[in-house]
Amino acid sequence: MKNQRYLSIVFDTIIKPHEIPAFRGAIAQKVGFDKDVFHNHRSDGSFYYRYPLIQYKQFGRHPGIICLDHSIDEIHHLFSKNKNTISISGRNIELKVKELTLKTLELELTKNPIEYKVSRWMALSQKNHGIFSQKNTIEDKIDMLERILSGNILSFAKGIEWWLAERFNLEILEVINENWVRNKNTKVKTFDLIFHTNITLPPFIGLGKGASRGFGVIHTINQPELTI
């Protein structure tokens, strides 16, 4: 079992879904680019290939931030500035907190599977998109997606230093939608799907590519989540 500190902040303003990356950039600029936990970039412009402990979301129409583990100790940099405003798409936005939730979650392998929905999941890299397209059957495609999703969960666990003592099981139950979105000037396929697994996952965390920018967001089905 892993006791995981978890912070959710929702702001009392409105942004559009495509503005989440701009929201992330504005927050990073506000706190200072030397605080790399907010953006996962090195000083030379290269990336840290690690699970993002600070993630930028949209709750309804409101922007928000999820913080995990030691990144919670860094969030004071955002609120220690004299002006609680940021600039997105040429307009100034006041960072007035609508809701703040701080809790400790008990993450564990469970006896019975838990059902989740993942939204806007960027499962496929350019390399494995070609491999996926060449799969002849739905079963083969689902099998590939299950292996990728399991790997994404393992990356999350490693990112919070949760060393799983046993293997977990995962099964995709339904693929709801497949959509094409533009990500960094490239069209990529995203999936909305329902799966179950015998591992507890924090609500609203991201899995896969773009996890810090509102992609691959996890929702627990038929179980209590944060009240947003």
PyMOL commands that set and color helices and strands:
alter all, ss='L'
color gray80, all
select helices_A, chain A and resi 17-31+36-38+69-74+76-79+126-133+138-159+211-213
alter helices_A, ss='H'
color red, helices_A
select strands_A, chain A and resi 2-11+54-59+62-68+85-88+91-94+97-107+109-121+170-183+186-199+217-220
alter strands_A, ss='S'
color yellow, strands_A
deselect
rebuild
show_as cartoon
